[in-house]
Amino acid sequence: MSAFGGKADIELCFVVWRFKRDERNVKDTSMPRGLDHIVHAVRDLDAAADLYRRLGFIVGARNSHSRSWGTQNHVVQLPGTYIELLAVADTTEIAPHSPRHFSFGAFNRDWLKREQGLSMLVLEGCGVSDTDSFRAAGIGDYELYEFEREGKRPDGAPVTLAFALAFASDPRAPDIGFFTCFQRHPENFWNSAFQSHANTAVAVAGVVLVAKAPSDHAEFLAAFAGVESRRIPDGVMIATPRGDIEVLTPSAFTSRFGVSAPDISGGARLTALRFLVTAPSLLAKAPGIGGAHTGDITVIGQDDAMGAVLVFEPSGDK
């Protein structure tokens, strides 16, 4: 596989970014990093796929990663952002962490020994330029990780998917994995046929972290996203071009969403995922899933959402 970072790859990154910018009708000329995907790590991948289907999402086919990762996934696409339902299938050949090499498989294997839920926050990437940026900012000194896998179109035709991952680390949030993802063949991955969900979800509005002192994470997240942070009541926010990253105190999180905050004794946690839906009332009919309803907002708590908090909010579009 060819190395990333040459002129062609930089130009491709700009084309992908410009495509996403135009898609969301943003007229800026900078390149901050928006939400690319969120990893929902689970012990039972079939049960996770069933959960998201019952919530009214289209869930993609089961995929396998390399043996050095030992993981399998299902993908739930929304325009420009997706949810990766992830489980560890085979631990026998998972590569360990090593100097300048972050092991995706080892991180999620160890994470799932403790719990289930949202394990990793992933932003749009540009390959090797992100590793250089993170190194300069002091938030990551990792080599770029590149890999390919086969994907399938809705008609079953195989396509090649290729990715470059640039990792970062927040020492105050060791239970959250952070990286950017650069897709070399985005036209083979994104497909509107996978994005028309029965629950009327049209976008990921953002994610919510919980931390004892949210301001402690503002500098890291600003460097990670390439967007300045700003203070909000009981927290901080990074408004990326594609979804917000919020960090709240435990009490503010519980007050806003009506569910318990996670244990943050080991550091900040990636806790909630916010969806925008055009018909919020449909979530009340999800079979076998209990949710708290506050007006038009539906919150599925950790016990019902395999360790995650899933929030469905009105999009304002009818």
N, C-alpha and C positions, 0 to 999 in steps of 0.2 A: 504494500500500500504506500502511495507516495506521501512524503512529508507535507504538512500544512505550513502555511506562512509565506509562500511565494506570492508573486504579484497576482497570478491568476486567482489564488485563493482569497486574497484580500479583495480583489475586484468582485468575486462571487459573493463574499460576505456583504459587501456594500449593496449588491443587487438584491440579495435576500432581505437585507434591512430595509432598502427602499421599497421593495414589494410590500413588506408588512406595514411600513409607514403609510404608503399610499392606500393600502387596504383599510387602515383605520382613520384615514383622512387627516393625518397630522402633518403640518407644514414646517416643522423644525428641520434644521440642517445638522444637528448633533447626532451622536450615536449612543445614547444611553441604552441600557439593557433592560428589556421588558421580560415579563414572565414567559418562559418557554414551556416548562412542565413541572409538576409536583409529583414526587414519589410517595405513594401510599403503600407501605410495606406491611405484608400480612403473612400469616402462617398457612392459611388455606386459600390458595389462589382461586379455586373454583367457587368458594363461598364469597370471595370478594367480587368476582364477576357477577354472581347471582345478586348480591346486594345492589350493585350499580344498575343492573338490569331492572330490578324491582323499583329502583328510584327513577326509572324512566330514561336511562341512558342507553345508547348503542355502545356495546362493548366489542372491541376488535378481537381478532383471533389470538390464540395463545402463541407466544413467541419464545424462543430460547436464545440466551446469550452464550458467550464462550464458556468453556469449562473452567477457565481461570476466574470467571465471575460466579458460575454455578447458579445463575438466576434465570427465572422465566417471568414473562409479563403479559398483561393485556393492556391495551391502550384505549382510553376514552378521549376522543378528540372534541375540542371546541375550536372555533376560528382562531388560529394562531397560538393556542395553548392546549396542552393535553394533560391528562392524569395518567400516570403510569402505575397500574396495579402490579405489585412486584412481590415475588416469593423466592426464597432460596430452595432450589430443587436438589442440588448435589454439592456437598461441601468438600468432597475428596480432593479437588484440585484447585480450590480457591487460592489465588495469589495473596500473600501477606502484604501488609503495608511495608514500605521500605523507603529509604531516604529519597525524596523528590518524586515518589510514586505513591499516589493514593489508590487504595484498593476498594473499588466499588463493591465487590462481592464480600470482602471481609467486613466492611463497615455495616452493610445490611445484615449479614449473618450475625454479627455481634449485637446489633440493634434488636433483632427479632428474638434473641435469647431473653431480652428484658421485657419487651412489649410489642404492640402493634400500633400503627398509626402513620402519621406523616413524617417521613424520615429525611427527605432531601428536598431542597429548594433549588430549582434550576432556571437560569436566565438565558436569554438569547445570546449566542456567542459569535465570536469572530476568529476562533482558533488560536494560533500561537500569539497573536497580539494581545489576547486576554491574559495568557500566562505572563507576558512581559509587563502588562499593566498591574497585575496582582503582585508580582515580585517587586515592582517599583513602589507599590503602596504598602508593602509589608504584610499582605494578607494571604500570601501563598507562594511557595517556592517549589512547585510541582512541574514535572514534565507534562507536555500535552499528551493526552491518551486518545488514540485513534482506533476505530473499529468499523467493521461492516457486518451487516446481517441481511438476510433475505426478508422481504416483505411481500404482501399480496394486495393487489387491487381488489375492488369489490367483485369483479368477475373471476377472481382466482388467479389471474395472471401474475407470475412472480416479477418482482422488481428489486433492484439493489438499493439498500439504504446505507449511508455512510455518515459517520459522526466524528467530531473532534471535541473532546471534553477538556476544559480548563478548570482545575479545582482551586478552591480557596478555603480557609479555615478561620473560624472565630474561636479563640481559646475559651471565651466565656459561654460558648454554645457547642460543646463537644458532641451533643446528641443530635446536631443538625448537620447534614452534609450539604455543602454548597459547591456548585459548579456551573459553568456555562456550557451550552451545547450548540455547536455549529454543524448544520446539515449541508452536506455537499450536494445532495439530490433532493431538495425540498419538494419538488414536483412529484416525486415518487412516494412521499409520505403524506402530505396534506391532501384530504379529499372531502369535498362537501357532502358526499354521500354518507360519510360517517359522522356528520355534525348536525343532523336534523333529528333532535331527540324528542321523544314523546312528552317529556316533562317540560318542554319549551325552553330549556337552558340555551342561552345564546352566547355566553361569555363567562370567563373567570374574572370576577370583580377584584379578587385579591386574596392574600393570605394573611393570617394573624399569628404572630409569635407571642409567647407569654414569657416575661422576664421579671425578676425582682426589681431591677433598675433599668428600664427600657433605654435610657439615654446612654448607658454603657455600650450599646450595640449600634448607636447611630453612626459612628465613624466607619466601622466595618461595613455596614450595609450600604452606606453612601459610596464607598470605594468599590464594593462588589457590583452595585447597580449602575454606577456612573451618574447618580442623581443625588442632589443634596437632600438631606433629611430635614424635616421640620417637626416642631413640637405640636402635639395634640393633647387634649386632656388625658392625663394619666398615661402618656406614652409618646411615641414618635412614629412618623410616617415617612415612607419613601414612595412618592407617586411615580412609578415607572411608566413608560409609554404603553405598557400593556399590563394593567393591574397594579393595585397598591400592595405594599408590604407594610404592615402595621406591627408595632411592638407595644403590648399593653401589660400593665401590672395584673396580677391574678385577680384582684378585686374588681378592676375595671373590666376584665374579660368576663367574669361571672355576671356582673351587672348588665353588660351589653347583650350577652347571648343566653343567659339563664341556665347555664350548665357549669359544672365544676371546672376549675382550672387544673391543669396537670401538675404533677410533682416537678418543681423546678429546683430541687436541692442540688442537682448536678449541673445546672446552667439553664439557659433559655431553651424553650421548646417551640417547635413548629406545630401549631395546635389546630388551627381552623382553616378551612378552605371555603371561600365565598363564591357562589354562583349567581349569575343574573338570569332570571326566568321571566318570560312574558305572561305566564298564567300561574301565579304562585299557588292558587287553590288546588292545583292538580297534585301537589305533594301530599296533601292530606289523605289522599287515596292510595298511597304506596302500600302494597300488601305486606302485612307482618312487620312493619317498621313504625316504631313510636317516634313522634317528633313533638317538640314544643312549638306552639304557634303564637306569635306575637304580632297581631295585625296580619299583614300579608307576608311576614317573614316566618320561614320554617327552619328550625334548628334540629338537626339529627345529632344526638350526643354520642360520646365515646362508646358507650355500651352497645349502641345499636349500629354504629358505623365502624366497627373493628378498630377502635382506638383513635379515630379521627373525629373532629367536629365538622359537619357539613352544613353549610348555611345557604339557604335559597332565598334570594331577595328579588323584589320586583325590578325589572329592567327599565320600566317607564315606557317601553314600546308595546303596542297592542297589535 
